[in-house]
Amino acid sequence: MDDKSVLRLGVVGALIAAVCCFTPLLVALLATVGLSALVGWLDFVLLPALAIFAALAVYGGVRVSRQRSRSIGS
C-alpha cells in the first residue's frame, strides 16, 4: 500500500467514524432494523475506530510530506 492510499484510507475512515459517532444516523438505522440493543456498545467500537483512523491519516500525511520533501530536495 503506498503512502497516498494510507492517507486516503485514514481520512475516509475517520470521516465515516466521526459521522457515526456524532450523529444519530447510526442509532436510527439500528433501531429501524431492530438492533437497538447494540447502541450501548457503539462507543466501545466507534471511538477507538475514530482514533485509529485519525492516527492512520496522520501517519499517511507525514509519509506523503516526507516523500514530497525528498523529491523537491533531490
C-alpha positions as CSV (number, residue, x, y, z in Angstrom):
1,M,0.0,0.0,0.0
2,D,1.5,3.3,-1.0
3,D,1.6,6.4,1.2
4,K,-1.3,8.2,-0.6
5,S,-3.5,5.2,-0.2
6,V,-2.8,5.1,3.5
7,L,-3.6,8.8,3.8
8,R,-6.8,8.4,1.8
9,L,-7.9,5.3,3.9
10,G,-7.2,7.2,7.1
11,V,-9.2,10.3,6.1
12,V,-12.2,8.4,4.8
13,G,-12.3,6.0,7.7
14,A,-12.0,8.9,10.2
15,L,-14.8,10.8,8.5
16,I,-17.1,7.8,8.5
17,A,-16.4,7.0,12.1
18,A,-17.0,10.7,13.0
19,V,-20.3,10.8,11.2
20,C,-21.4,7.7,13.0
21,C,-20.2,8.9,16.4
22,F,-21.6,12.4,16.3
23,T,-25.0,12.0,14.6
24,P,-27.9,9.9,15.5
25,L,-27.9,8.3,12.0
26,L,-26.5,5.0,13.1
27,V,-28.8,4.9,16.1
28,A,-31.8,5.4,14.0
29,L,-30.7,2.8,11.5
30,L,-30.1,0.2,14.2
31,A,-33.5,1.0,15.8
32,T,-35.2,0.6,12.4
33,V,-33.8,-2.9,11.8
34,G,-34.4,-4.0,15.4
35,L,-30.9,-3.9,16.7
36,S,-31.2,-1.1,19.2
37,A,-29.6,-3.3,21.9
38,L,-26.3,-2.7,20.2
39,V,-26.5,1.1,20.7
40,G,-24.9,0.8,24.1
41,W,-21.8,-0.8,22.6
42,L,-21.3,1.8,19.8
43,D,-18.9,3.9,21.9
44,F,-16.7,1.0,22.6
45,V,-16.3,0.4,18.9
46,L,-16.6,3.7,17.1
47,L,-14.4,5.9,19.3
48,P,-11.4,3.6,19.1
49,A,-12.0,3.2,15.3
50,L,-12.0,7.0,15.1
51,A,-8.7,7.2,16.9
52,I,-7.1,4.5,14.8
53,F,-8.2,6.0,11.5
54,A,-7.2,9.5,12.6
55,A,-3.7,8.1,13.6
56,L,-3.6,6.4,10.2
57,A,-4.4,9.7,8.5
58,V,-1.6,11.5,10.4
59,Y,0.9,8.7,9.6
60,G,0.0,8.8,5.9
61,G,0.2,12.6,5.9
62,V,3.6,12.5,7.4
63,R,4.8,9.9,4.9
64,V,3.4,11.9,2.0
65,S,5.0,15.1,3.1
66,R,8.4,13.4,3.7
67,Q,8.2,11.9,0.2
68,R,7.4,15.3,-1.3
69,S,10.3,17.0,0.6
70,R,12.7,14.3,-0.6
71,S,11.6,14.7,-4.2
72,I,11.9,18.5,-4.0
73,G,15.4,18.3,-2.4
74,S,16.8,15.9,-5.0
